[in-house]
Amino acid sequence: MLSLIWTILIGFVAGLIARALKPGDDSGGFIFTTIIGIAGALIATYIGQAMGWYTAGQGAGFIASVVGAIVLLFVWGLIKRKS
């Protein structure tokens, strides 16, 4: 349970960092950025640990969370642009 809470907290920070690093105008607000960051962190944590790239608590997990959040922001931008 505690690891899930840490993943959510790291996802929050990862979402803010991803928003700062991703170029372009994103119209989503603070809540949306937080949700994208948490989703990116959860996906990156699951995939990274399932592939054996890192274990829980390693720094690479944070980097992967930021990358996951950037990817989700990019995909969201593509989806939003089409509609």
PyMOL CGO cylinders between C-alpha atoms (Angstrom):
from pymol import cmd
from pymol.cgo import CYLINDER

trace = [
    CYLINDER, 0.00, 0.00, 0.00, 2.81, 2.39, 0.85, 0.3, 1, 1, 1, 1, 1, 1,
    CYLINDER, 2.81, 2.39, 0.85, 4.49, 1.81, -2.51, 0.3, 1, 1, 1, 1, 1, 1,
    CYLINDER, 4.49, 1.81, -2.51, 1.27, 2.85, -4.28, 0.3, 1, 1, 1, 1, 1, 1,
    CYLINDER, 1.27, 2.85, -4.28, 1.16, 6.07, -2.28, 0.3, 1, 1, 1, 1, 1, 1,
    CYLINDER, 1.16, 6.07, -2.28, 4.81, 6.78, -3.17, 0.3, 1, 1, 1, 1, 1, 1,
    CYLINDER, 4.81, 6.78, -3.17, 4.07, 6.07, -6.83, 0.3, 1, 1, 1, 1, 1, 1,
    CYLINDER, 4.07, 6.07, -6.83, 1.20, 8.58, -6.74, 0.3, 1, 1, 1, 1, 1, 1,
    CYLINDER, 1.20, 8.58, -6.74, 3.37, 11.23, -5.05, 0.3, 1, 1, 1, 1, 1, 1,
    CYLINDER, 3.37, 11.23, -5.05, 6.19, 10.67, -7.53, 0.3, 1, 1, 1, 1, 1, 1,
    CYLINDER, 6.19, 10.67, -7.53, 3.63, 10.79, -10.35, 0.3, 1, 1, 1, 1, 1, 1,
    CYLINDER, 3.63, 10.79, -10.35, 2.48, 14.18, -9.13, 0.3, 1, 1, 1, 1, 1, 1,
    CYLINDER, 2.48, 14.18, -9.13, 6.02, 15.56, -9.29, 0.3, 1, 1, 1, 1, 1, 1,
    CYLINDER, 6.02, 15.56, -9.29, 6.71, 13.73, -12.58, 0.3, 1, 1, 1, 1, 1, 1,
    CYLINDER, 6.71, 13.73, -12.58, 3.63, 15.34, -14.14, 0.3, 1, 1, 1, 1, 1, 1,
    CYLINDER, 3.63, 15.34, -14.14, 4.83, 18.80, -13.20, 0.3, 1, 1, 1, 1, 1, 1,
    CYLINDER, 4.83, 18.80, -13.20, 8.32, 18.11, -14.55, 0.3, 1, 1, 1, 1, 1, 1,
    CYLINDER, 8.32, 18.11, -14.55, 6.91, 16.58, -17.74, 0.3, 1, 1, 1, 1, 1, 1,
    CYLINDER, 6.91, 16.58, -17.74, 4.76, 19.67, -18.30, 0.3, 1, 1, 1, 1, 1, 1,
    CYLINDER, 4.76, 19.67, -18.30, 7.81, 21.89, -17.90, 0.3, 1, 1, 1, 1, 1, 1,
    CYLINDER, 7.81, 21.89, -17.90, 9.94, 19.77, -20.26, 0.3, 1, 1, 1, 1, 1, 1,
    CYLINDER, 9.94, 19.77, -20.26, 7.39, 19.15, -23.02, 0.3, 1, 1, 1, 1, 1, 1,
    CYLINDER, 7.39, 19.15, -23.02, 7.37, 21.98, -25.54, 0.3, 1, 1, 1, 1, 1, 1,
    CYLINDER, 7.37, 21.98, -25.54, 4.16, 23.46, -26.86, 0.3, 1, 1, 1, 1, 1, 1,
    CYLINDER, 4.16, 23.46, -26.86, 0.98, 24.94, -25.52, 0.3, 1, 1, 1, 1, 1, 1,
    CYLINDER, 0.98, 24.94, -25.52, -0.98, 22.52, -23.35, 0.3, 1, 1, 1, 1, 1, 1,
    CYLINDER, -0.98, 22.52, -23.35, -4.37, 23.78, -22.32, 0.3, 1, 1, 1, 1, 1, 1,
    CYLINDER, -4.37, 23.78, -22.32, -4.81, 21.26, -19.50, 0.3, 1, 1, 1, 1, 1, 1,
    CYLINDER, -4.81, 21.26, -19.50, -4.77, 22.63, -16.00, 0.3, 1, 1, 1, 1, 1, 1,
    CYLINDER, -4.77, 22.63, -16.00, -3.09, 21.66, -12.78, 0.3, 1, 1, 1, 1, 1, 1,
    CYLINDER, -3.09, 21.66, -12.78, -5.44, 18.74, -12.06, 0.3, 1, 1, 1, 1, 1, 1,
    CYLINDER, -5.44, 18.74, -12.06, -5.00, 17.32, -15.56, 0.3, 1, 1, 1, 1, 1, 1,
    CYLINDER, -5.00, 17.32, -15.56, -1.23, 17.57, -15.27, 0.3, 1, 1, 1, 1, 1, 1,
    CYLINDER, -1.23, 17.57, -15.27, -1.38, 15.72, -11.97, 0.3, 1, 1, 1, 1, 1, 1,
    CYLINDER, -1.38, 15.72, -11.97, -3.56, 12.96, -13.40, 0.3, 1, 1, 1, 1, 1, 1,
    CYLINDER, -3.56, 12.96, -13.40, -1.28, 12.52, -16.43, 0.3, 1, 1, 1, 1, 1, 1,
    CYLINDER, -1.28, 12.52, -16.43, 1.76, 12.40, -14.15, 0.3, 1, 1, 1, 1, 1, 1,
    CYLINDER, 1.76, 12.40, -14.15, 0.22, 9.79, -11.89, 0.3, 1, 1, 1, 1, 1, 1,
    CYLINDER, 0.22, 9.79, -11.89, -0.88, 7.68, -14.87, 0.3, 1, 1, 1, 1, 1, 1,
    CYLINDER, -0.88, 7.68, -14.87, 2.59, 7.96, -16.40, 0.3, 1, 1, 1, 1, 1, 1,
    CYLINDER, 2.59, 7.96, -16.40, 4.20, 6.94, -13.12, 0.3, 1, 1, 1, 1, 1, 1,
    CYLINDER, 4.20, 6.94, -13.12, 1.89, 3.95, -12.68, 0.3, 1, 1, 1, 1, 1, 1,
    CYLINDER, 1.89, 3.95, -12.68, 2.45, 2.76, -16.25, 0.3, 1, 1, 1, 1, 1, 1,
    CYLINDER, 2.45, 2.76, -16.25, 6.22, 3.30, -16.10, 0.3, 1, 1, 1, 1, 1, 1,
    CYLINDER, 6.22, 3.30, -16.10, 6.46, 1.55, -12.73, 0.3, 1, 1, 1, 1, 1, 1,
    CYLINDER, 6.46, 1.55, -12.73, 4.49, -1.44, -13.93, 0.3, 1, 1, 1, 1, 1, 1,
    CYLINDER, 4.49, -1.44, -13.93, 6.33, -1.81, -17.24, 0.3, 1, 1, 1, 1, 1, 1,
    CYLINDER, 6.33, -1.81, -17.24, 9.81, -1.16, -15.79, 0.3, 1, 1, 1, 1, 1, 1,
    CYLINDER, 9.81, -1.16, -15.79, 9.42, -3.64, -12.97, 0.3, 1, 1, 1, 1, 1, 1,
    CYLINDER, 9.42, -3.64, -12.97, 7.74, -6.24, -15.19, 0.3, 1, 1, 1, 1, 1, 1,
    CYLINDER, 7.74, -6.24, -15.19, 10.60, -6.02, -17.68, 0.3, 1, 1, 1, 1, 1, 1,
    CYLINDER, 10.60, -6.02, -17.68, 13.17, -6.24, -14.88, 0.3, 1, 1, 1, 1, 1, 1,
    CYLINDER, 13.17, -6.24, -14.88, 14.76, -2.89, -15.75, 0.3, 1, 1, 1, 1, 1, 1,
    CYLINDER, 14.76, -2.89, -15.75, 14.68, -1.73, -12.13, 0.3, 1, 1, 1, 1, 1, 1,
    CYLINDER, 14.68, -1.73, -12.13, 13.23, -2.61, -8.77, 0.3, 1, 1, 1, 1, 1, 1,
    CYLINDER, 13.23, -2.61, -8.77, 11.04, -0.58, -6.48, 0.3, 1, 1, 1, 1, 1, 1,
    CYLINDER, 11.04, -0.58, -6.48, 12.82, 2.43, -4.99, 0.3, 1, 1, 1, 1, 1, 1,
    CYLINDER, 12.82, 2.43, -4.99, 15.47, 2.95, -7.66, 0.3, 1, 1, 1, 1, 1, 1,
    CYLINDER, 15.47, 2.95, -7.66, 16.10, 6.35, -9.22, 0.3, 1, 1, 1, 1, 1, 1,
    CYLINDER, 16.10, 6.35, -9.22, 15.45, 5.00, -12.68, 0.3, 1, 1, 1, 1, 1, 1,
    CYLINDER, 15.45, 5.00, -12.68, 11.81, 4.63, -11.67, 0.3, 1, 1, 1, 1, 1, 1,
    CYLINDER, 11.81, 4.63, -11.67, 11.51, 8.39, -11.27, 0.3, 1, 1, 1, 1, 1, 1,
    CYLINDER, 11.51, 8.39, -11.27, 13.14, 9.02, -14.64, 0.3, 1, 1, 1, 1, 1, 1,
    CYLINDER, 13.14, 9.02, -14.64, 10.80, 6.49, -16.24, 0.3, 1, 1, 1, 1, 1, 1,
    CYLINDER, 10.80, 6.49, -16.24, 7.83, 8.20, -14.58, 0.3, 1, 1, 1, 1, 1, 1,
    CYLINDER, 7.83, 8.20, -14.58, 8.78, 11.53, -16.11, 0.3, 1, 1, 1, 1, 1, 1,
    CYLINDER, 8.78, 11.53, -16.11, 9.27, 9.90, -19.52, 0.3, 1, 1, 1, 1, 1, 1,
    CYLINDER, 9.27, 9.90, -19.52, 5.92, 8.11, -19.16, 0.3, 1, 1, 1, 1, 1, 1,
    CYLINDER, 5.92, 8.11, -19.16, 4.18, 11.37, -18.32, 0.3, 1, 1, 1, 1, 1, 1,
    CYLINDER, 4.18, 11.37, -18.32, 5.78, 13.13, -21.31, 0.3, 1, 1, 1, 1, 1, 1,
    CYLINDER, 5.78, 13.13, -21.31, 4.63, 10.31, -23.60, 0.3, 1, 1, 1, 1, 1, 1,
    CYLINDER, 4.63, 10.31, -23.60, 1.09, 10.56, -22.24, 0.3, 1, 1, 1, 1, 1, 1,
    CYLINDER, 1.09, 10.56, -22.24, 1.08, 14.34, -22.69, 0.3, 1, 1, 1, 1, 1, 1,
    CYLINDER, 1.08, 14.34, -22.69, 2.25, 13.88, -26.28, 0.3, 1, 1, 1, 1, 1, 1,
    CYLINDER, 2.25, 13.88, -26.28, -0.45, 11.28, -26.99, 0.3, 1, 1, 1, 1, 1, 1,
    CYLINDER, -0.45, 11.28, -26.99, -3.08, 13.52, -25.38, 0.3, 1, 1, 1, 1, 1, 1,
    CYLINDER, -3.08, 13.52, -25.38, -1.94, 16.39, -27.61, 0.3, 1, 1, 1, 1, 1, 1,
    CYLINDER, -1.94, 16.39, -27.61, -2.37, 14.21, -30.71, 0.3, 1, 1, 1, 1, 1, 1,
    CYLINDER, -2.37, 14.21, -30.71, -5.83, 13.10, -29.63, 0.3, 1, 1, 1, 1, 1, 1,
    CYLINDER, -5.83, 13.10, -29.63, -6.92, 16.63, -28.78, 0.3, 1, 1, 1, 1, 1, 1,
    CYLINDER, -6.92, 16.63, -28.78, -5.62, 18.00, -32.06, 0.3, 1, 1, 1, 1, 1, 1,
    CYLINDER, -5.62, 18.00, -32.06, -7.76, 15.54, -34.07, 0.3, 1, 1, 1, 1, 1, 1,
    CYLINDER, -7.76, 15.54, -34.07, -10.99, 16.53, -32.33, 0.3, 1, 1, 1, 1, 1, 1,
]
cmd.load_cgo(trace, "trace")
